[in-house]
């Protein structure tokens, strides 16, 4: 997918002496968006809390590309909230979770995980939040799509690079690239843990959908069996599988 750089725009700070809220729409300044997304204009809001005697707008950098780039990037990431995880869609799950839903619960897993020697839970949270971020452009590519692993990685790398261009480059973009590559290459203890949480979240969601929709989703448990790398991943997966067996026994009794 060819993606052009976002147009940047800036507005001069305003000074007002009475309580007010002004909204300015810049009609010719549009953020980067995928071709299938609606066209939007950037909105700049200045506000003052009620009861203040006077008002001076906060200082705005002479180059406001940072704010513009951030909103462009976040607008693009909206697709993560609306794109349903394809594995569940293919199994006829109505109201299936989105990519963002999946990443959010993985971040929660990282937050509540027990402390492990040499493990940064903060870095785990960050990796969980970006590991599928390129899917905002390429979508959720599953094994059923028949895309070779190397090609899938190439597509996602290209999408990630474009997203970081939209963000305007810099330290934050570099950090996102580093976190994504760390996960992709499974190159740290944190990546090992988050890789496990990716599978744990999936089988937990599978169990929940089995309970809610009366379906049998064996393939998700079969595809992850024996593939957990860490003790916490193995322990949490075992707990989910144990609960599934108990529920199955109750249904059959």
PyMOL commands that set and color helices and strands:
alter all, ss='L'
color gray80, all
select helices_A, chain A and resi 65-82+86-90+99-112+121-130+135-138+143-145+149-167+170-184+189-213+218-224+231-252
alter helices_A, ss='H'
color red, helices_A
select strands_A, chain A and resi 15-16+21-30+41-47+55-56
alter strands_A, ss='S'
color yellow, strands_A
deselect
rebuild
show_as cartoon
